[in-house]
């Protein structure tokens, strides 16, 4: 007797057995396509369509939603209908009903449910048929974080902190948040700075504020303003004196005298001799105002002594209310994926063509498509056409390499290397060079024939085995500090102050002398300053102890030794080369101040504008070639070389006046008819004057 359920209906296993018997009884010949139609078994489970989310694009960064998200479900079951749609929040959570129907059950059913659970959740879903059969569980990952991070300053206790403390904030993202808390901006007493530990010794005694804007990986952000009071004591002032002696801010003998006078004042105060203690502190102040004491140290020593005098006299000013104020802030938003326009643009009125090359055989940067689209948009605006060579940007890429010969490349006024990282970096997995030997030979011939080159960011992380390319791009990437995902669009980026070194160059003329940005900051195999015309440099002190980079706040990073060029230009081996090593962060390509740097580099290398990109290396090469070819008198060439060495040494030690003096002497020598041919002397004069003008711009 067949197995029965309590309702008397045959169980699925009995029905399967019956069907197998029926199929076996049908002659094989009658089972051809079209002659036998087997209906969907009545016990087959329903089939769900892949779940979708509304909104389809996450509202936050790093694929997080910064608010509730709707899970959309649907399923079909033509045989038994769909009884209900279920979901669960996590692999072990119980199923809940999203939507259900009453009999007779419909052949299809759809519904939705709002997901608010914080964190990364594996949402399981399934449909249950009218006969109670359930399909296998499907899953979709939903990431929700609606809560901003929390910042606190544990070194500040009850609104007060001593004068020898170092303040490092604690940053947490309430669990189960997205984490990766990043400090976007920081102010000390309303003056913006990069996010660094705060040494209270650099602050005067009294009331202060520290403000930061912090966001998590999802982009939730808040503004935190901490008001506090810096105090001091005899013991702390003694510690400060010791630190100043160690740092060389004051001499050892003066330091010993100050400490002795401070000990005397402390003893008198402890004995209750307030007036005598105040007189001893006056003597301390007089000694601290000695002309040999540096300004910052002098101000701190004098200020602390006056504070102690007022404290002894009970005349300290009333303190303000202290504590933390938290207000909502706008965090980073996701940037939609960019799609380049076409493999080859042909804009009406375009007068020249450029090549954008970003094919990667190593690490691939997120900015590549954004930069390609930006360059094409510029072409439409400024009258040039663009070809793209990067198979991973297909169909917007050429179908085959354009690096076929120097003659073929000559159709491009400049070639932009948009981070074509390969595997030649020892930090990367082995892979082919960005350009093979034949392609590199074609490119080298193109440059020697007067072609242009723009090396953007990861262009310095390619072709690590060819010295000629290293000299063209300026320096090879070695490593970079890490960052936090809370930055939004770049988990390896940190805050930095950038110095504008040449304000006369079209690429940098629009920038202030110093400015703040957030980007990935490369270190190099060597400092290229001696060989290139530096346009921008990093102020390493503004990020060496970055709060946003690992344990750097406690263990300062080893960088480039304080001198850190990050953008430069040069006339090299017959061509024009421009390198901008910032530009990892996709967000940079939507910031006008940054993109103007890149556009100017394209214009100059394409020969559409002029700029002073003179270098000492270029001039030295000219002299060497002139001496070897007989166009410069040997004695004159030797004298000019010595003067050029003097000028370069003065430039590297920041003595621009001395550099200019040596260059003036070269100009004078170039004016002598006995120094060489008219053409050679004229070119030497031109290059020396450009170097001199550059030195003038640096003063």
Residue pairs with C-beta under 8 A, 6 or more apart in sequence:
2 10
2 11
2 14
3 10
3 11
3 13
3 14
4 10
4 11
5 11
10 18
12 43
12 133
15 41
15 42
15 43
16 41
16 43
19 41
23 38
26 36
30 36
39 79
40 78
40 79
41 79
42 79
42 80
42 131
43 80
43 131
43 133
44 77
44 79
44 129
44 133
45 77
45 127
45 129
45 133
45 134
45 135
45 136
46 75
46 76
46 77
46 80
46 82
46 127
46 128
46 129
46 133
46 135
47 75
47 76
47 77
47 127
47 135
48 73
48 74
48 75
48 85
48 125
48 126
48 127
48 135
48 138
49 73
49 74
49 75
49 76
50 138
50 140
51 71
51 72
51 73
51 123
51 125
51 138
51 140
52 72
53 69
53 70
53 71
53 72
53 140
53 142
54 69
54 70
54 72
54 112
55 65
55 69
57 334
57 336
58 64
58 65
58 143
58 334
59 65
59 66
59 67
59 334
60 66
60 145
60 178
60 218
60 219
60 220
60 333
60 334
61 217
61 218
61 219
61 331
61 332
61 333
61 334
61 485
61 488
61 489
62 143
62 178
62 180
62 217
62 218
62 219
62 485
62 488
63 143
64 143
64 144
64 145
64 178
64 217
64 218
64 219
65 142
65 143
65 144
65 145
65 218
66 145
66 146
66 218
66 219
66 220
67 144
67 146
68 114
68 115
68 116
68 144
69 114
69 115
69 142
69 144
70 112
70 113
70 114
70 115
71 87
71 98
71 112
71 113
71 114
71 115
71 123
71 125
71 140
71 142
72 110
72 112
73 85
73 87
73 98
73 99
73 110
73 111
73 112
73 113
73 125
73 127
74 85
74 108
74 109
74 110
74 111
75 82
75 85
75 108
75 109
75 110
75 127
75 135
76 82
76 107
76 108
77 105
77 107
77 108
77 127
77 129
77 130
78 107
79 129
80 105
80 129
80 130
80 131
80 133
81 101
81 103
81 104
81 105
81 106
81 107
81 109
81 129
81 130
82 101
82 105
82 106
82 107
82 108
82 109
82 127
82 128
82 129
82 130
83 100
83 101
83 105
83 109
83 128
83 129
83 130
83 132
84 97
84 98
84 99
84 100
84 101
84 109
84 127
84 128
85 97
85 98
85 99
85 100
85 109
85 110
85 111
85 125
85 126
85 127
85 128
86 95
86 96
86 97
86 98
86 125
86 126
86 127
86 128
86 134
87 95
87 96
87 98
87 113
87 123
87 124
87 125
88 94
88 95
88 96
88 123
88 124
88 125
89 115
89 117
89 121
89 123
90 121
90 122
90 124
91 122
91 124
93 124
95 124
95 126
96 113
98 111
98 112
98 113
98 125
99 109
99 110
99 111
99 112
99 113
101 109
103 130
104 130
105 129
105 130
109 127
115 121
115 123
115 142
115 144
116 144
117 142
117 144
118 144
118 145
118 146
118 147
118 176
118 177
119 143
119 144
119 145
119 175
119 176
119 177
119 178
120 141
120 142
120 143
120 176
121 141
121 142
121 143
121 144
122 139
122 140
122 141
123 139
123 140
123 141
123 142
124 137
124 138
124 139
125 137
125 138
125 139
125 140
126 134
126 135
126 136
126 137
126 138
127 134
127 135
128 134
128 135
143 178
143 218
145 173
145 177
145 178
145 216
145 217
145 218
145 220
146 218
146 220
147 173
147 174
147 177
147 220
148 214
148 215
148 216
148 220
148 221
148 222
148 328
148 329
148 331
149 171
149 172
149 173
149 174
149 177
149 181
149 214
149 215
149 216
149 220
149 222
149 486
150 171
150 172
150 173
150 174
151 169
151 170
151 171
151 181
151 183
151 212
151 214
151 222
151 224
152 169
152 170
152 324
153 167
153 169
153 170
153 210
153 226
153 228
154 170
155 161
155 165
155 166
155 167
155 168
156 167
156 226
156 228
156 322
158 322
159 227
159 228
159 229
159 319
159 322
159 323
160 228
160 229
160 230
160 231
160 322
161 167
161 200
161 228
161 229
161 230
161 231
162 200
162 230
162 231
162 232
162 233
162 236
163 200
163 201
163 203
163 205
163 230
163 231
163 232
163 233
163 236
163 237
163 240
163 300
163 304
164 200
164 201
164 236
164 239
164 240
164 243
165 199
165 200
166 197
166 198
166 199
166 200
167 197
167 198
167 199
167 200
167 210
168 197
168 547
168 553
168 554
169 183
169 212
169 547
171 181
171 183
171 214
172 181
173 179
173 180
173 181
173 216
173 217
177 216
177 218
178 216
178 217
178 218
178 220
178 485
178 486
179 216
179 217
179 485
179 486
180 216
180 217
180 484
180 485
180 486
180 491
181 214
181 215
181 216
181 484
181 486
182 214
182 215
182 216
182 483
182 484
182 485
182 486
182 487
182 488
182 548
183 195
183 212
183 213
183 214
183 495
183 547
183 548
184 212
184 213
184 214
184 215
184 221
184 331
184 332
184 487
184 495
184 518
185 192
185 195
185 212
185 213
186 192
186 193
186 194
186 195
186 196
186 210
186 211
186 212
186 213
186 495
186 547
187 193
187 209
187 210
187 211
187 212
188 198
188 203
188 208
188 209
188 210
189 208
189 209
190 209
190 211
192 516
193 542
194 495
194 496
194 497
194 516
194 542
194 543
194 546
195 212
195 495
195 546
195 547
195 548
196 542
196 543
196 545
196 546
196 547
196 553
197 545
197 547
197 553
198 210
200 230
201 240
201 243
201 300
202 296
202 300
203 230
204 230
204 299
204 300
204 303
205 230
205 231
205 232
205 303
205 304
205 307
206 229
206 230
206 317
207 227
207 228
207 229
207 319
207 320
207 322
208 227
208 228
208 229
208 230
209 225
209 226
209 227
209 228
210 225
210 226
210 228
211 223
211 224
211 225
211 226
212 223
212 224
213 221
213 222
213 223
213 224
213 329
214 221
214 222
214 224
214 486
215 221
215 222
215 329
215 331
215 332
215 486
215 487
215 488
216 331
216 486
217 484
217 485
217 486
219 331
219 332
219 333
219 334
219 486
219 488
220 331
221 328
221 329
221 330
221 331
221 332
222 326
222 327
222 328
222 329
223 326
223 327
223 328
223 329
224 324
224 325
224 326
225 324
225 325
225 326
225 327
226 323
226 324
227 320
227 321
227 322
227 323
227 324
227 325
228 322
229 319
229 320
229 322
231 307
232 304
232 307
232 308
233 308
234 262
234 265
234 266
234 269
234 308
236 304
237 262
237 301
237 304
237 305
237 308
238 259
238 262
238 263
240 300
240 301
240 304
241 250
241 255
241 258
241 259
241 262
241 301
242 255
242 259
244 250
244 255
244 297
244 301
245 251
245 252
245 255
249 293
249 294
249 296
249 297
250 258
250 292
250 293
250 294
250 297
251 292
254 287
254 290
254 292
254 293
257 287
258 284
258 287
258 288
258 301
261 280
261 283
261 284
261 287
262 284
264 280
265 277
265 278
265 280
265 281
265 284
265 308
266 277
268 274
268 276
268 277
268 280
269 277
269 308
269 312
274 312
274 313
277 312
278 309
278 312
278 313
281 305
281 306
281 308
281 309
282 309
284 301
284 305
285 301
285 302
285 305
285 306
288 298
288 301
288 302
288 305
289 298
289 302
293 301
307 316
310 316
331 488
332 487
332 488
332 489
332 587
333 488
334 488
334 489
335 370
335 489
335 586
335 587
335 590
337 369
338 369
338 370
338 372
338 373
339 369
339 373
339 396
340 369
340 372
340 373
340 376
340 388
340 393
340 396
341 373
341 376
341 396
342 376
342 395
342 396
343 387
343 388
343 395
343 396
343 397
343 398
343 399
344 385
344 386
344 387
344 388
344 398
345 376
345 379
345 380
345 385
345 386
345 387
346 385
347 379
347 380
347 383
347 384
347 385
349 383
350 379
350 383
350 384
350 385
351 383
351 384
352 383
352 384
352 385
352 413
352 606
352 608
353 384
353 385
353 386
353 387
353 411
353 412
353 413
354 375
354 379
354 384
354 385
354 386
354 387
354 412
354 413
354 414
354 415
354 416
354 602
354 606
355 386
355 387
355 388
355 389
355 402
355 409
355 412
355 414
355 415
355 416
356 371
356 372
356 375
356 376
356 386
356 387
356 388
356 389
356 390
356 416
356 418
357 388
357 389
357 390
357 415
357 416
357 417
357 418
357 420
358 368
358 371
358 372
358 388
358 389
358 390
358 393
358 417
358 418
358 419
358 420
359 389
359 390
359 391
359 392
359 420
359 434
360 368
360 390
360 392
360 419
360 420
360 421
360 422
360 434
361 421
361 422
361 423
361 431
361 432
361 433
361 434
362 421
362 422
362 423
362 424
362 425
362 428
362 429
362 431
362 461
362 462
363 421
363 428
363 458
363 461
364 392
364 419
364 421
365 419
365 421
365 457
365 458
365 584
366 489
366 490
366 586
367 418
367 419
367 457
367 583
367 584
367 585
367 586
367 588
367 589
368 390
368 393
368 418
368 419
369 393
370 586
370 589
370 590
371 416
371 418
371 456
371 583
371 589
372 388
372 390
372 393
372 396
372 418
374 589
374 595
375 386
375 416
375 602
376 386
378 384
378 599
378 602
379 385
379 386
382 599
382 603
384 413
384 606
387 398
387 402
387 412
388 396
388 397
388 398
389 397
389 398
389 401
389 402
389 403
390 397
390 418
390 420
391 397
401 439
402 408
402 409
402 412
403 409
403 435
403 438
403 439
403 440
403 442
403 443
404 439
404 442
405 442
405 445
406 442
406 443
406 444
406 445
406 446
406 448
406 449
408 442
409 415
409 442
409 443
409 445
409 446
409 451
410 446
410 449
410 451
412 446
412 451
412 452
413 451
413 452
413 605
413 606
413 607
413 608
414 451
414 452
414 453
414 454
414 576
414 602
414 605
414 606
414 607
415 443
415 446
415 451
415 452
415 453
415 454
416 454
416 456
416 602
417 434
417 453
417 454
417 455
417 456
417 459
417 462
417 473
418 456
418 457
418 459
419 456
419 457
419 458
419 459
419 461
419 583
420 434
420 458
420 459
420 462
421 428
421 434
421 458
421 461
421 462
422 428
422 431
422 432
422 433
422 434
422 461
422 462
422 463
422 464
423 429
423 430
423 431
423 432
423 433
424 431
424 433
424 434
424 462
424 463
424 464
424 465
425 461
425 462
425 464
425 476
425 477
426 464
427 478
427 479
428 461
433 440
433 462
433 463
433 465
433 466
434 462
434 463
435 443
435 463
440 463
440 466
440 469
444 468
444 573
446 575
447 453
447 472
447 572
447 573
447 574
447 575
447 577
448 573
448 574
448 575
449 574
449 575
450 574
450 575
450 576
451 575
451 576
452 575
452 576
452 577
452 578
452 604
452 605
452 606
452 607
453 472
453 473
453 575
453 576
453 577
453 578
453 605
454 577
454 578
454 579
454 580
454 598
454 601
454 602
454 605
455 472
455 473
455 474
455 577
455 578
455 579
455 580
455 581
456 579
456 580
456 583
456 598
457 520
457 522
457 580
457 581
457 582
457 583
457 584
458 477
458 584
459 473
459 579
460 473
460 474
460 475
460 476
460 477
460 522
460 524
460 579
460 581
461 476
461 477
461 522
462 469
462 473
463 469
463 470
464 470
464 476
468 573
470 476
470 525
471 531
471 572
471 573
472 572
472 573
472 577
473 577
473 579
474 528
474 531
474 532
474 565
474 568
474 570
474 577
474 579
475 524
475 525
475 526
475 527
475 528
475 565
476 524
476 525
477 522
477 523
477 524
477 525
477 581
478 522
478 523
478 524
478 525
479 522
479 523
480 492
480 520
480 521
480 522
480 523
481 492
481 494
481 521
481 543
481 546
481 549
481 550
481 552
481 557
482 491
482 492
482 549
482 550
483 490
483 491
483 492
483 493
483 494
483 520
483 548
483 549
484 491
484 548
485 491
487 493
487 494
487 518
487 548
487 585
488 587
489 585
489 586
489 587
490 518
490 519
490 520
490 584
490 585
490 586
490 587
492 520
492 584
493 518
493 519
493 520
493 521
493 584
493 585
494 518
494 519
494 520
494 521
494 543
494 546
494 548
494 549
495 516
495 517
495 518
495 542
495 543
495 546
495 548
496 516
496 517
496 518
496 519
496 521
496 538
496 539
496 542
496 543
497 514
497 515
497 516
497 538
497 539
497 542
497 543
498 511
498 514
498 515
498 516
498 517
498 536
498 537
498 538
498 539
498 566
498 582
499 513
499 514
499 536
499 537
499 538
499 539
500 508
500 511
500 512
500 513
500 514
500 515
500 535
500 536
501 508
501 534
501 535
501 536
501 537
501 698
502 508
502 533
502 534
502 535
502 612
502 694
502 697
502 698
503 509
503 511
503 513
503 697
504 612
504 693
504 697
505 535
505 569
505 600
505 611
505 612
505 613
506 600
506 603
506 604
506 609
506 611
507 535
507 567
507 569
507 578
507 596
507 597
507 600
507 601
507 604
507 611
508 535
508 536
508 567
508 597
508 600
510 593
510 596
511 536
511 593
511 597
514 539
515 593
517 582
517 588
517 594
518 585
518 587
519 582
519 583
519 584
519 585
519 588
520 584
520 585
521 538
521 543
521 566
522 566
522 581
523 559
523 560
524 560
527 560
527 561
527 563
527 564
527 565
528 534
528 565
528 568
529 563
529 565
529 652
530 616
530 617
530 648
530 652
531 570
531 615
531 616
531 617
532 565
532 568
532 569
532 570
532 579
532 615
532 617
533 568
533 569
533 570
533 612
533 613
533 614
533 615
533 694
534 565
534 567
534 568
535 567
535 568
535 569
536 565
536 566
536 567
536 568
536 582
536 597
537 563
537 564
537 565
537 566
538 564
538 566
539 564
540 559
540 560
540 562
540 564
541 562
543 549
543 552
543 557
544 552
544 556
544 557
544 559
545 552
545 553
545 556
545 557
546 552
546 553
546 557
547 553
549 557
566 580
566 581
566 582
567 579
567 580
567 581
567 582
567 597
568 578
568 579
569 576
569 577
569 578
569 579
569 601
569 604
569 611
569 613
570 576
570 577
570 613
570 615
570 617
570 618
571 577
571 613
571 614
571 615
571 618
572 618
575 605
576 604
576 605
576 607
576 613
577 605
578 601
578 602
578 604
578 605
578 613
580 597
580 598
580 601
582 588
582 594
583 589
583 594
583 598
588 594
588 595
589 595
600 609
600 611
603 609
604 610
604 611
604 613
612 690
612 693
612 694
612 697
614 687
614 690
614 691
614 693
614 694
616 644
616 647
616 648
616 651
616 691
618 687
619 644
619 684
619 687
619 688
619 691
620 641
620 644
622 683
622 684
622 687
623 632
623 637
623 640
623 641
623 644
623 684
624 637
624 641
626 632
626 637
626 676
626 680
626 684
627 634
627 637
627 638
631 676
631 677
631 679
631 680
632 640
632 675
632 676
632 677
632 680
632 681
632 684
633 674
633 675
633 676
636 669
636 672
636 674
636 675
636 676
637 676
639 669
640 666
640 669
640 670
640 675
640 684
643 662
643 663
643 665
643 666
643 669
644 662
644 666
646 658
646 659
646 662
647 658
647 659
647 660
647 662
647 663
647 666
647 691
647 695
648 659
650 656
650 657
650 658
650 659
650 662
651 659
651 695
651 698
656 695
656 696
656 698
656 699
657 699
659 691
659 695
660 692
660 695
660 696
663 688
663 689
663 691
663 692
663 695
664 692
666 684
666 688
667 685
667 688
667 689
667 692
669 675
670 681
670 682
670 684
670 685
670 688
671 681
671 685
672 681
673 681
675 681
675 684
676 684
